[in-house]
Amino acid sequence: MKAKIATTWLDGCSGCHMSFLDIDERLLAIADRIELVYSPLVDNKVFPDYVDVTIVEGAVASVDDLAKIKKIRKHTKYLIALGDCAINANVPSMRNPIPVQEIINRAYVENAFIHDVMPKHPALPELLARVMPIHEVVPVDVFIPGCPPSNDTIFYAVAELLDGRIPDLTSKTRFGA
């Protein structure tokens, strides 16, 4: 039976997904062991009821991110926090010292040339007062630091989980590497 794998991103740059894709032909080595059931790289829009491994990059910055990570954790056996934004909120958290209303005013009022109001659109999620790393919201099973982590480290972690082992990444990576 193939392991069900999912990937997603919250508030981040998607660089960790680019590093994941840089695994290149090694993905073929594990392709017969996995089924990619959810990802920004595929068309499935609904997170499945059960996933063996979910790889999440980015920080929790909006009410949408918060709902998404809680749903993912509820339906995932092993949750991987991929990259420094997922682990310590990194760049997205640079807004934390600034009140949300000030950020919205700066973005949509002060810097506007035509419409100087916050747009009312359902695609714009409400920002949380504070950007958080994933583990402050839900339990995380594996932390892969880096900005972005190397493709070798990502592949190692996924392969270890597929073999039924929690990866020991102490000699593979470090924060900021």
PEJOJO-V721810 format. One record per backbone hydrogen bond with DSSP energy under -0.5 kcal/mol. NH is the residue of the N-H (numbers start at 1). CO is the residue of the C=O. Records with the same first field share a line. If there is no record, write none. Layout:
# PEJOJO-V721810
NH = CO, CO
This chain:
# PEJOJO-V721810
3 = 33
5 = 3, 35
6 = 53
7 = 38
8 = 55
10 = 57
11 = 59
12 = 10
18 = 14
19 = 15
20 = 16
21 = 17
22 = 18
23 = 20
24 = 21
26 = 23
27 = 24
28 = 25
29 = 25
30 = 26, 27
31 = 27
32 = 28
33 = 30
34 = 30, 31
35 = 3
37 = 5, 35
38 = 5
42 = 39
51 = 75
52 = 4
53 = 4
54 = 78
55 = 6
56 = 54, 80
57 = 8
58 = 82
59 = 11
60 = 132
61 = 59
63 = 126
66 = 62
67 = 63
68 = 64
69 = 65
70 = 66
71 = 67
72 = 68
73 = 69
74 = 70
75 = 71, 72
76 = 73
77 = 51
78 = 52
80 = 54, 78
81 = 79, 142
82 = 56, 80
83 = 81, 144
84 = 146
87 = 83
88 = 84
89 = 85
90 = 84
93 = 89, 90
94 = 91
95 = 92
96 = 93
98 = 95
102 = 99
103 = 99
104 = 100
105 = 101
106 = 102
107 = 103
108 = 104
109 = 105
110 = 105
111 = 106
112 = 109
116 = 114
117 = 115
121 = 119
124 = 121
125 = 123
128 = 61
132 = 60
134 = 86
135 = 86
136 = 133
137 = 134
138 = 134
141 = 79
142 = 79
144 = 81, 142
145 = 143
147 = 148
149 = 146
154 = 150
155 = 151
156 = 152
157 = 153
158 = 154
159 = 155
160 = 156
161 = 157
162 = 158
163 = 159
164 = 161
165 = 160
167 = 165
169 = 167
172 = 169
173 = 169
177 = 174
